[in-house]
């Protein structure tokens, strides 16, 4: 059940995303402009009429309103819980026990405007990274549902100091990764082996059934190169999951269905 605060947050995000005036938002929700302004600013509590109109508006704008999924994965090696909200505001609560992994994953949330919660523990870093990727990929796929109305394909180029990275994704249901990360083969970033970054992205692509192409054009710091990739991944995913109003809620494929 979505909370009142979450609904209000999504309404504010919707206004910012589309550039609507307070008067336009009030009309869409079915309340007066002063009431909308007071409610949005927190000067008055969210009333029943406002909440009903807000939920209806979110449902109209986002055909799969409040798209979210959660997943728990427990094995003899790891214990992982994940929550994903596609129509988020970039909030994250991430604790995998590997600080630099938490940092990289937070970039996906923040720059993709996806809400992500992850709690994980495991017997070693390889098993942990792999199972977080499996769980996040499956939760993302569950939140995406049948993909009706989404943009589906998007890309982003992101600089990080001396490094520059590009990520392109297609959420068409075909899990495949092509990675040119230019990371040190035997190095690590704050305790996270560089080869596990590649493994994470490959596993995420397979489990979320997305085409994921990532390329680092240049850079000298492995940290900067990897962070640029995760930021670009966030930007690309945020663009790909966005609902395109002009699509009329149709599946973005000439087949009429995304492979799932």
C-alpha positions in Angstrom: 0.0 0.0 0.0 1.5 3.3 -1.1 1.8 6.0 1.7 0.3 9.5 1.5 3.8 11.0 1.6 4.8 8.8 -1.4 1.8 10.0 -3.4 2.5 13.6 -2.5 6.2 13.2 -3.5 5.2 11.7 -6.8 2.7 14.5 -7.5 5.5 17.1 -6.9 7.9 15.1 -9.1 5.2 14.9 -11.8 4.8 18.7 -11.8 8.5 19.2 -12.0 8.9 16.6 -14.8 6.2 18.1 -17.0 6.6 21.8 -16.1 3.0 22.1 -15.0 1.9 25.3 -13.2 0.2 25.1 -9.8 -3.1 26.0 -11.4 -2.7 23.2 -14.0 -1.9 20.7 -11.3 -4.9 21.8 -9.2 -7.2 21.4 -12.2 -5.9 17.9 -12.9 -6.4 16.8 -9.3 -9.7 18.5 -9.0 -9.0 21.0 -6.2 -8.4 24.8 -5.9 -5.0 26.3 -6.6 -4.6 27.6 -3.0 -5.4 24.1 -1.6 -2.9 22.5 -4.0 -0.2 24.9 -2.9 -0.9 24.5 0.8 -0.9 20.7 0.5 2.2 20.6 -1.6 4.1 22.8 0.8 2.9 20.8 3.8 1.0 23.6 5.4 -2.1 21.4 5.4 -2.4 17.7 5.6 -3.3 15.7 2.5 -7.1 15.4 2.5 -9.3 12.7 1.0 -10.4 14.7 -2.0 -6.8 15.6 -2.8 -5.6 12.0 -2.4 -8.3 10.6 -4.6 -7.6 13.1 -7.3 -3.8 12.6 -7.0 -4.1 8.8 -7.3 -6.3 9.1 -10.3 -3.9 11.5 -12.0 -0.9 9.2 -11.3 -2.8 6.3 -12.8 -3.6 8.4 -15.9 -0.1 9.6 -16.4 1.6 6.4 -15.5 -0.4 3.5 -17.0 1.4 1.1 -14.6 1.2 3.6 -11.8 3.6 3.2 -8.9 5.4 0.4 -10.7 7.3 -1.5 -8.0 8.5 -5.0 -7.0 10.3 -6.6 -4.1 12.3 -9.8 -3.9 14.0 -11.9 -1.2 16.7 -14.3 -2.1 18.2 -16.6 0.5 20.8 -19.2 -0.2 23.5 -21.0 1.8 25.9 -18.2 0.7 23.9 -15.0 0.8 20.7 -13.3 2.0 19.5 -10.5 -0.2 16.3 -8.3 -0.1 15.5 -5.8 -2.8 12.8 -3.3 -3.5 12.5 -1.3 -6.7 10.2 1.6 -7.6 10.4 2.8 -11.2 8.3 6.0 -10.7 10.6 7.1 -8.0 12.5 10.3 -7.0 16.0 8.9 -6.7 15.9 7.7 -3.2 18.0 4.8 -2.0 18.7 2.8 1.2 21.5 0.4 0.3 23.6 -1.8 2.6 25.5 -4.7 1.1 28.4 -4.7 3.5 30.6 -3.5 0.6 30.7 0.3 0.8 32.0 0.9 -2.7 29.3 -1.3 -4.1 26.7 0.6 -2.1 28.1 3.8 -3.6 28.0 2.6 -7.2 24.4 1.2 -6.8 23.3 4.5 -5.3 24.3 6.2 -8.6 21.7 4.1 -10.5 19.0 5.2 -8.1 19.9 8.9 -7.9 20.6 9.5 -11.6 17.8 7.2 -12.8 15.2 8.7 -10.4 14.5 5.1 -9.3 13.8 4.3 -5.7 15.9 1.3 -4.6 16.3 -0.5 -1.3 18.8 -3.3 -0.9 19.9 -5.2 2.2 22.4 -8.0 1.7 25.0 -10.1 3.4 27.1 -13.0 2.3 30.0 -15.3 2.9 32.3 -13.6 0.4 32.3 -10.7 -2.0 32.0 -12.7 -5.2 28.8 -14.5 -4.0 27.5 -11.2 -2.6 28.0 -9.2 -5.8 26.5 -12.0 -8.0 23.4 -12.4 -5.8 22.7 -8.7 -5.5 22.9 -8.5 -9.3 20.5 -11.4 -9.7 18.0 -10.0 -7.1 18.1 -6.4 -8.5 17.7 -7.6 -12.0 14.7 -9.8 -11.2 13.1 -7.1 -9.1 13.6 -4.6 -11.9 12.0 -7.0 -14.4 9.0 -7.5 -12.0 8.5 -3.8 -11.6 8.6 -3.3 -15.3 5.8 -5.7 -15.9 4.6 -6.0 -19.5 6.4 -2.8 -20.4 3.4 -1.1 -21.9 3.9 2.5 -22.8 7.6 2.7 -21.9 10.2 4.4 -24.0 12.2 1.1 -23.9 15.5 2.2 -25.4 17.8 5.0 -24.0 21.4 5.9 -23.7 23.6 8.3 -21.7 27.2 9.6 -21.9 28.6 10.7 -18.5 32.0 12.2 -17.6 33.7 11.7 -14.3 36.7 13.9 -14.1 39.2 12.4 -16.6 36.9 9.4 -17.5 34.1 9.3 -20.0 31.6 6.5 -20.3 28.6 5.6 -22.4 25.8 3.2 -21.6 22.9 2.2 -23.9 20.0 -0.1 -22.9 17.1 -1.8 -24.6 14.4 -3.2 -22.3 13.0 -5.4 -25.0 13.3 -8.7 -23.1 16.6 -10.0 -24.5 19.3 -10.3 -21.9 22.7 -9.5 -23.3 25.7 -7.4 -22.3 28.6 -6.0 -24.3 31.1 -4.3 -22.1 34.3 -2.4 -22.8 35.1 -1.0 -19.4 38.9 -0.6 -19.6 39.3 -1.6 -16.0 42.4 -3.1 -14.5 42.1 -6.9 -15.0 43.6 -7.8 -11.6 43.0 -4.5 -9.7 40.3 -3.6 -7.2 38.4 -0.5 -6.2 38.3 0.0 -2.4 38.2 -3.8 -1.9 35.8 -4.5 -4.8 37.7 -6.6 -7.5 37.4 -4.9 -10.9 36.3 -8.2 -12.6 33.3 -8.3 -10.3 32.0 -5.0 -11.8 31.9 -6.7 -15.2 30.3 -9.8 -13.6 27.7 -7.6 -11.9 26.7 -5.8 -15.1 26.5 -9.0 -17.1 24.4 -10.7 -14.5 22.1 -7.7 -14.1 21.6 -7.6 -17.9 20.7 -11.3 -18.1 18.3 -11.3 -15.0 16.5 -8.1 -16.1 16.4 -9.3 -19.7 17.9 -6.1 -21.1 20.4 -5.4 -23.7 23.2 -3.5 -21.9 26.1 -1.9 -23.8 28.7 0.0 -21.8 31.9 1.6 -23.1 34.5 3.6 -21.3 36.1 5.9 -23.9 39.1 6.9 -21.7 40.2 7.5 -18.2 43.0 6.7 -15.8 41.3 6.0 -12.5 39.3 2.7 -12.2 37.1 4.3 -9.6 36.2 7.2 -11.9 35.6 4.9 -14.9 33.4 2.5 -12.9 31.4 5.4 -11.3 30.8 7.0 -14.7 29.4 3.7 -16.0 27.0 3.3 -13.1 25.9 7.0 -13.4 25.3 6.5 -17.1 23.5 3.2 -16.4 21.1 5.1 -14.1 20.5 7.8 -16.6 19.8 5.3 -19.4 17.5 3.2 -17.3 15.6 6.3 -16.1 15.0 7.2 -19.7 14.1 3.8 -20.8 11.5 3.1 -18.2 9.8 6.5 -18.6 6.2 6.3 -19.8 5.8 7.9 -23.2 2.4 9.7 -23.2 2.1 9.6 -27.0 2.3 5.8 -27.1 -1.2 5.4 -25.8 -0.1 2.7 -23.5 0.9 0.4 -26.3 3.8 -2.1 -26.1 6.9 -0.5 -27.7 7.5 -3.3 -30.2 6.2 -4.1 -33.7 5.7 -7.6 -32.4 3.0 -6.3 -30.0 4.7 -7.9 -27.1 8.1 -7.7 -25.2 9.9 -11.0 -24.7 9.6 -12.0 -21.1 
